[in-house]
Amino acid sequence: MRVRSTKMFVAATMLLAAAGTAPAQAADGARTLTGPSTGDADVFLTYVGCKGVFAPATAPQSRLNLGPYDAPLGRRSLGLVPSAPGSAAGPFARFGSLASIGSSLSVASTSGTTGVSHVMSITPTSPPGTAWSGRAEIAVPAGSWRGVSAEALTYDWTLVNLGTLAPVAPAGSATPAAFAAEHGDGSGFVVTGFGCDGSSFNLDAVRGSGASFDFEGIALTTTSSVDRPQAAAGDKVWISGRVTDANGRVTGDALVLESRRPGGAWAATEQHVLPDPDGTARVHVPVSETTEFRWHRPESQYADEGWSEPVTVTVEQPAPAPPSTPGAGTPGPGTSGPGTGGTETPAPETSAPQESGPEKSAPQKSAPEKTASGTK
């Protein structure tokens, strides 16, 4: 995510200011943003040179963060990482009255950072082709959020030539309201940014031109699929998961696979599955019974946690074995177990069945009757 340069908007703003056009007033209530773009022509994030509003500057990188510390609005803020010292990034805001600029923001840096605020305004006392330029330096210590209001800062003022941007004459130091009381009120713009020392920082609760902005997480969607909905007990199935943003772009978030018996409690099966190069997480898991699977997307710096809809793998259990025949495997009639002193009586011999003809049995011989002590 990137913020945009202010130079093309500076010229447009000064033309509108010279014509006496005031910025549009937004409705009350903070608008939630999921990146640096505000979608508002009167207030947006930009970057300028720390030495002067028209000095060379380089764009920072931006990202959403949880915190740091306790964010002033919501749970997240916009983090900005300068590419080099000497540039300041922050909100640009138009105003209709120098006496009541109405631009503020909250800033935090875990290492501390320095910044600058630039004001440009045309008033009744500025000669044609000129404008008043104010500059104020700001220091933010580490450890907490700090609110910064442009109206409360003391600026060093200079009359500048709008054609060449060269200074014409110094005009002392004063707050915007005090300067307007001396030199007349007028419209213009203010840019308040940080990172002049190259330290990263976070912004939140940005207010300007009648609008307020809160930076929060992006909306993500997690989906799940299975390579086959039915399997035999002991088979393995492939469970796949994918995370996409509101535009359908695959984000490649790590996922946690959860499973349960239908109607049971969910439990993690695979922890932090990293996606393949195509952005899809895949796991090969065994199933022994009908099981539901879903993907859990843990909370991240830029998005809240979420879950996919479950998919079900149905496992057909094997049919139960038929019951055994009563008495099967026990000694037959006429026999006695070992150790009883009895004599085993042979079972009658049978013949194999024939495919045709009357059933026949093998002739049998009568066995002499036996007693426990011998032949009777």
Secondary structure, 3 states (H helix, E strand, C coil): CECEECHHHHHHHHHHHHCCCCCCCCCCCEEEECCCCCCCCCEEEEEEECCCCCCCCCCCEEEEEECCCCCCCCCEEEEEECCCCCEEEEEEEEECCHHHCCCEEEEECCCCEEEEEEEEEECCCCCCCEEEEEEEEEEECCCCCEEEEHHHCCEEEEEEECCCCCEEEEEEEECHHHHHHHHCCCEEEEEEEECCCCCCEEEEEEEECCEEEEECCCCEEEEEEECCCEEECCCEEEEEEEEEECCCCECCCCEEEEEECCCCCCEEEEEEECCCCCCEEEEEEECCCCEEEEEEECCCCCCCCEECCCEEEEEECCCCCCCCCCCCCCCCCCCCCCCCCCCCCCCCCCCCCCCCCCCCCCCCCCCCCEECCEEC
